[in-house]
Amino acid sequence: MLGAEHPDTLTAAGNLAASLSDQGKYDEAEKIEREVLAVRKRVLGADHPETLTTAGDLGAPSAASCAAWRGLLSRARRRRSGWEG
């Protein structure tokens, strides 16, 4: 059995966080991703590629949040140009 700090366990937890984010469960996903990042920093160090990848995953916007921002930006542009469509 693999332990909580095993690389495969951390990868699985990161994948779970990504799936939760895709489902719109952002708070739960962020909590898991932060836990993974903390373990990777402690075990591998802050400059290890896996740690940096996890940090990037934590900061990367999801597809859903990007789509929401695009929609808001589009509406703001229409309002600025005087068209509410």
PEQUINOR-V685341 format. One record per pair of residues at least 6 apart in sequence whose ideal C-beta (glycine too) atoms are under 8 Angstrom apart, sorted by sequence separation. I is the first residue (numbers start at 1). J is the second residue. D is the distance in whole Angstrom. If there is no record, write none. Layout:
# PEQUINOR-V685341
<<I;J;D> <I;J;D>>
This chain:
# PEQUINOR-V685341
<<2;8;6> <3;9;7> <20;26;8> <44;50;6> <45;51;7> <78;84;6> <2;9;5> <44;51;5> <78;85;6> <20;28;5> <21;29;4> <40;48;7> <61;69;8> <20;29;4> <21;30;8> <19;29;8> <40;50;6> <41;51;6> <18;29;7> <40;51;4> <17;29;4> <20;32;7> <17;30;8> <37;51;7> <40;54;5> <17;32;4> <16;32;6> <17;33;4> <37;54;5> <14;32;8> <36;54;5> <37;55;6> <13;32;6> <14;33;7> <17;36;7> <33;54;7> <37;58;6> <13;35;7> <14;36;5> <13;36;5> <33;57;6> <34;58;7> <33;58;5> <10;36;5> <30;58;7> <10;39;6> <10;40;6> <5;39;6> <4;39;7> <26;62;7> <5;43;5> <18;57;7> <26;65;8> <10;50;8> <14;54;6> <17;57;8> <22;62;7> <24;64;6> <21;62;5> <22;63;7> <22;64;7> <7;50;7> <14;57;6> <21;64;8> <10;54;8>>
